[in-house]
Amino acid sequence: MSDAADTPPDRLAVNPNSPFYDEKALERGVGVRFKGVEKTNVEEYCVSEGWVRLSAGKTLDRAGNPMTVKLKGPVEPYFRDSPAEG
């Protein structure tokens, strides 16, 4: 059974201006599977609401942030590292 420390947050964003930004989780490395496929361009996700926000190429909005596309479906975040407990 997984420990609370081994479970990524329900919602996470990579933008430091977002209220869902979590530096410790991002430093540890969070991977995301969306509809069973590994995604590497996730800007934000929410497991309980079932969506991911993916960056759309190199296009930026007027504030200089990546343009994103919101897709709905099953989201499975996981930590890329294994906990180093001895």
Phi and psi restraints in degrees (value plus and minus 20) as a CYANA .aco file:
   2 SER   PHI    -102.6   -62.6
   2 SER   PSI     125.1   165.1
   3 ASP   PHI    -100.9   -60.9
   3 ASP   PSI     136.2   176.2
   4 ALA   PHI     -80.0   -40.0
   4 ALA   PSI     -54.3   -14.3
   5 ALA   PHI     -90.6   -50.6
   5 ALA   PSI     -39.2     0.8
   6 ASP   PHI    -117.6   -77.6
   6 ASP   PSI     -14.0    26.0
   7 THR   PHI    -129.0   -89.0
   7 THR   PSI     103.3   143.3
   8 PRO   PHI     -83.2   -43.2
   8 PRO   PSI     139.1   179.1
   9 PRO   PHI     -81.3   -41.3
   9 PRO   PSI     133.9   173.9
  10 ASP   PHI     -80.9   -40.9
  10 ASP   PSI     -56.3   -16.3
  11 ARG   PHI    -155.1  -115.1
  11 ARG   PSI     115.3   155.3
  12 LEU   PHI    -167.2  -127.2
  12 LEU   PSI     119.2   159.2
  13 ALA   PHI    -147.9  -107.9
  13 ALA   PSI     128.4   168.4
  14 VAL   PHI    -109.3   -69.3
  14 VAL   PSI     -30.9     9.1
  15 ASN   PHI    -100.6   -60.6
  15 ASN   PSI     100.4   140.4
  16 PRO   PHI     -81.6   -41.6
  16 PRO   PSI     -39.2     0.8
  17 ASN   PHI    -102.5   -62.5
  17 ASN   PSI     -28.6    11.4
  18 SER   PHI    -100.7   -60.7
  18 SER   PSI     124.9   164.9
  19 PRO   PHI     -88.2   -48.2
  19 PRO   PSI     -32.8     7.2
  20 PHE   PHI    -120.9   -80.9
  20 PHE   PSI      -7.0    33.0
  21 TYR   PHI     -95.3   -55.3
  21 TYR   PSI     112.4   152.4
  22 ASP   PHI    -155.4  -115.4
  22 ASP   PSI      79.0   119.0
  23 GLU   PHI     -80.0   -40.0
  23 GLU   PSI     -60.7   -20.7
  24 LYS   PHI     -83.7   -43.7
  24 LYS   PSI     -62.8   -22.8
  25 ALA   PHI     -85.5   -45.5
  25 ALA   PSI     -61.4   -21.4
  26 LEU   PHI     -87.7   -47.7
  26 LEU   PSI     -56.4   -16.4
  27 GLU   PHI     -83.8   -43.8
  27 GLU   PSI     -56.3   -16.3
  28 ARG   PHI     -91.0   -51.0
  28 ARG   PSI     -48.7    -8.7
  29 GLY   PHI      77.8   117.8
  29 GLY   PSI      87.6   127.6
  30 VAL   PHI    -132.2   -92.2
  30 VAL   PSI     105.5   145.5
  31 GLY   PHI    -119.7   -79.7
  31 GLY   PSI     134.8   174.8
  32 VAL   PHI    -153.0  -113.0
  32 VAL   PSI     108.1   148.1
  33 ARG   PHI    -126.0   -86.0
  33 ARG   PSI     106.3   146.3
  34 PHE   PHI    -139.0   -99.0
  34 PHE   PSI     100.2   140.2
  35 LYS   PHI      34.7    74.7
  35 LYS   PSI      17.2    57.2
  36 GLY   PHI      60.6   100.6
  36 GLY   PSI     -17.5    22.5
  37 VAL   PHI    -134.3   -94.3
  37 VAL   PSI     113.5   153.5
  38 GLU   PHI     -85.1   -45.1
  38 GLU   PSI     108.5   148.5
  39 LYS   PHI    -136.8   -96.8
  39 LYS   PSI     114.2   154.2
  40 THR   PHI    -131.1   -91.1
  40 THR   PSI     -23.1    16.9
  41 ASN   PHI    -133.6   -93.6
  41 ASN   PSI      12.9    52.9
  42 VAL   PHI    -100.4   -60.4
  42 VAL   PSI     103.5   143.5
  43 GLU   PHI    -111.1   -71.1
  43 GLU   PSI     -52.8   -12.8
  44 GLU   PHI    -180.1  -140.1
  44 GLU   PSI     130.7   170.7
  45 TYR   PHI    -164.6  -124.6
  45 TYR   PSI     140.6   180.6
  46 CYS   PHI    -163.3  -123.3
  46 CYS   PSI      94.9   134.9
  47 VAL   PHI     -90.9   -50.9
  47 VAL   PSI     -67.8   -27.8
  48 SER   PHI     -85.5   -45.5
  48 SER   PSI     -51.6   -11.6
  49 GLU   PHI    -112.5   -72.5
  49 GLU   PSI     -31.8     8.2
  50 GLY   PHI      50.2    90.2
  50 GLY   PSI      34.9    74.9
  51 TRP   PHI    -170.4  -130.4
  51 TRP   PSI     138.8   178.8
  52 VAL   PHI    -150.6  -110.6
  52 VAL   PSI     133.5   173.5
  53 ARG   PHI    -137.5   -97.5
  53 ARG   PSI      94.7   134.7
  54 LEU   PHI    -125.6   -85.6
  54 LEU   PSI     123.1   163.1
  55 SER   PHI     -91.4   -51.4
  55 SER   PSI     120.8   160.8
  56 ALA   PHI    -121.5   -81.5
  56 ALA   PSI      63.3   103.3
  57 GLY   PHI      45.9    85.9
  57 GLY   PSI    -163.9  -123.9
  58 LYS   PHI    -122.8   -82.8
  58 LYS   PSI      -9.1    30.9
  59 THR   PHI     -89.5   -49.5
  59 THR   PSI     116.8   156.8
  60 LEU   PHI    -135.6   -95.6
  60 LEU   PSI     130.1   170.1
  61 ASP   PHI    -103.0   -63.0
  61 ASP   PSI    -198.1  -158.1
  62 ARG   PHI     -88.5   -48.5
  62 ARG   PSI     -36.4     3.6
  63 ALA   PHI    -110.7   -70.7
  63 ALA   PSI     -20.5    19.5
  64 GLY   PHI      67.8   107.8
  64 GLY   PSI     -11.7    28.3
  65 ASN   PHI    -111.8   -71.8
  65 ASN   PSI     133.2   173.2
  66 PRO   PHI     -81.9   -41.9
  66 PRO   PSI     120.3   160.3
  67 MET   PHI     -90.2   -50.2
  67 MET   PSI     121.1   161.1
  68 THR   PHI    -148.6  -108.6
  68 THR   PSI     140.0   180.0
  69 VAL   PHI    -143.1  -103.1
  69 VAL   PSI     110.4   150.4
  70 LYS   PHI    -118.6   -78.6
  70 LYS   PSI     103.8   143.8
  71 LEU   PHI    -140.2  -100.2
  71 LEU   PSI     121.2   161.2
  72 LYS   PHI    -122.5   -82.5
  72 LYS   PSI     122.8   162.8
  73 GLY   PHI     139.4   179.4
  73 GLY   PSI     159.5   199.5
  74 PRO   PHI     -87.8   -47.8
  74 PRO   PSI     111.7   151.7
  75 VAL   PHI    -136.6   -96.6
  75 VAL   PSI     108.9   148.9
  76 GLU   PHI    -145.9  -105.9
  76 GLU   PSI      71.3   111.3
  77 PRO   PHI    -102.3   -62.3
  77 PRO   PSI     132.8   172.8
  78 TYR   PHI    -173.6  -133.6
  78 TYR   PSI     135.7   175.7
  79 PHE   PHI    -102.5   -62.5
  79 PHE   PSI     113.7   153.7
  80 ARG   PHI     -90.8   -50.8
  80 ARG   PSI     -50.8   -10.8
  81 ASP   PHI    -110.8   -70.8
  81 ASP   PSI     142.9   182.9
  82 SER   PHI    -120.4   -80.4
  82 SER   PSI     122.3   162.3
  83 PRO   PHI     -79.2   -39.2
  83 PRO   PSI     113.5   153.5
  84 ALA   PHI    -111.8   -71.8
  84 ALA   PSI      54.8    94.8
  85 GLU   PHI    -130.7   -90.7
  85 GLU   PSI     116.3   156.3
